[in-house]
């Protein structure tokens, strides 16, 4: 199944409290459970004004549904075509 990088523009994301991040995480998991399909959240990275998420899904449309139902943006959804790291060298 494809893996995707989702860019979410959330102004002030880097200043969100642990409680805010927990609430966002809980909402995301709730929506994933309700969709009842093959959607897996791997991890997310919080920066100053964005959150970058890694998901495994059959297609980008399911990720868009997740974002709509969760009430958070999915400004850009990109299929990951490969992964490199120092071991690749």
C-alpha positions in Angstrom: 0.0 0.0 0.0 1.4 3.5 -0.8 2.9 5.7 1.9 2.1 9.5 1.8 3.5 12.7 3.3 0.8 15.1 4.3 1.6 18.8 4.8 -0.8 20.6 7.1 -0.5 24.4 7.4 -1.4 25.1 11.0 -0.3 28.6 12.1 1.4 28.5 15.5 1.6 24.6 15.5 5.0 24.8 17.2 3.4 26.6 20.2 0.6 24.0 20.7 0.5 22.6 24.2 0.9 18.9 24.9 -2.8 18.8 25.7 -3.6 20.4 22.3 -1.4 17.9 20.5 -3.0 15.0 22.4 -6.5 16.3 21.5 -5.5 16.5 17.8 -4.0 13.0 18.0 -7.1 11.6 19.6 -9.4 13.2 17.0 -7.2 11.7 14.2 -7.4 8.2 15.7 -11.1 8.5 16.2 -11.7 9.4 12.5 -9.4 6.6 11.4 -11.5 4.2 13.5 -14.7 5.6 12.0 -13.5 5.3 8.4 -13.1 1.5 8.8 -10.7 1.2 6.0 -7.0 0.6 5.4 -5.7 3.9 6.8 -2.6 3.9 9.0 -1.1 6.9 10.7 2.7 6.3 11.1 4.0 9.5 12.7 3.9 13.3 12.5 6.5 16.1 12.8 5.5 19.5 14.3 7.3 22.6 13.0 6.6 26.3 13.7 3.6 26.6 11.4 3.1 23.2 9.9 2.6 19.5 10.8 4.0 16.9 8.5 2.3 13.5 8.7 3.2 10.1 7.3 0.3 7.9 6.5 -0.2 4.5 4.7 -3.4 4.5 2.6 -4.7 2.9 -0.6 -5.1 6.4 -2.1 -4.9 10.1 -1.5 -8.7 10.4 -1.5 -9.0 8.5 1.8 -6.5 10.9 3.3 -8.6 13.9 2.2 -11.7 12.3 3.8 -9.8 11.8 7.0 -8.8 15.5 7.0 -12.3 16.7 6.2 -13.9 14.6 8.9 -11.2 15.4 11.4 -11.4 19.2 10.8 -7.7 19.7 10.0 -6.1 20.7 6.8 -4.3 18.6 4.2 -2.8 21.3 2.1 -0.5 19.0 0.2 -0.6 15.2 -0.1 2.4 13.6 -1.8 3.0 9.9 -2.4 6.4 8.9 -1.1 8.3 7.2 -4.0 11.4 6.3 -2.1 13.4 6.8 1.2 17.0 7.6 1.5 19.2 8.0 4.6 22.9 7.7 5.4 22.7 3.9 4.9 21.7 4.5 1.3 25.2 5.9 0.6 
